[in-house]
Amino acid sequence: MSGELKELSFFADPDIDKLAALVFDLAAQLHQERQRRMALETVLTRSASVDPEALKALAGDAAFTADARAALDAAQARLFDILAERGDRRTPLRAGSRSVPQASRGG
């Protein structure tokens, strides 16, 4: 037995494997984010820190919507980086990738 680990493959086309892995990862992230958001909303409304109607009103707030869209665009760019990467998926992405958080410069 060699010490080399083989990358798991479930489909003949490695791109389909990559897409399937991405879909399952996104599903897991979506579940975690939804659960955390629900917990946060529940804590804030139960403690009367936030009015539930104020949360609903944010959907029509232009600044909030713009910030949310910018965050979505950045997240989607990271996903496309994952789809486009080549090589061993067990190694980190290149440092220049948008998928890798960059340290802020300045203090």
N, C-alpha and C positions, 0 to 999 in steps of 0.2 A: 504494500500500500504506500503510495507516495504521499508526501506532506503537502501536496498541492490541493487546494480546494477548487472544486469545479463549480462554476456558476450554474445555478438551477435554470432549466429551460423547459417550458411547458408547450410551446408552439414551435412549428418549423421555422417560422419567420421571427428572427430576434427583435424586429421592430414591434411585432404584435406582443411579444413578451414584455417589452419596455412599456408599451401602452397599457397593457393589463396591470402591470405593477403600479403605474402612475394612477390609474383609475382606483385601485384598491387603496393606495396611499391617500388619495384625495377623499375617498369615502370615510376613511378613519379620521382624517383631519376635520372633515365637516362635522362628524358626530361629536368630536371633542370640542370644537368651537361652539356648536349649538348648545351643548350641555353647559359649558362655561358661561355663555351668554345668558341662558335661562337662569342659572344660579345667581349671576350678578344682578339681573333684573329683579329676581325674587328678593334677594337681600336688600337691595335699594328701595324697593317699594314697600316691603314689610317694615323697614325701619323708618319709613316716611321721609327718606332722604330725597326721593325722586317721585314725582307724581307720574303714574302710568300714562296719563294723557300727554305729559311733556315728552316722554319717550316716543310716542306715536307722532307727535308734532315734528320731531326731528326729520322725519321722512320728507317733509316739504321745505326744509331749511337748505338754501342754496350752498352755503359754505360747507355744511356737513356733507351734503351730497357730493360736492367737488372733492373733498378730502377722501370720501369713501371710494369714489371712482379712481382717484390717483392710487390708493392702496390696492384696489383691484387690478389696475394696470400693471403695477409693480409685481404683484403675485403671479399674474399670468405670464409676465416676461420670464420669471424664474421657472415656471412650468415649461415654457418653450425651450429654455436652456436644457432642462432635463431631457426633453424629447430629442434634442439635437446632439446631445453628448455622445461621444464614441469611446470605446475602450472598456476597461474593466470597471463595472459599476460598483465594485466593492471599495474603490478608492475615492477620496474626496474630489469634488469638481475643481477645476483650475481656479486659482486665486482671483483671476480677473473676471470670473463668472458673476452674473447678477445673482446667482443662487447662493453665493457665499457672502454673508454679511461683511461689509468692509468697516474697519475701525474708523471712527470719525477723526478727522484731523482738526486740531485746534482744541481749545479748552473751554 
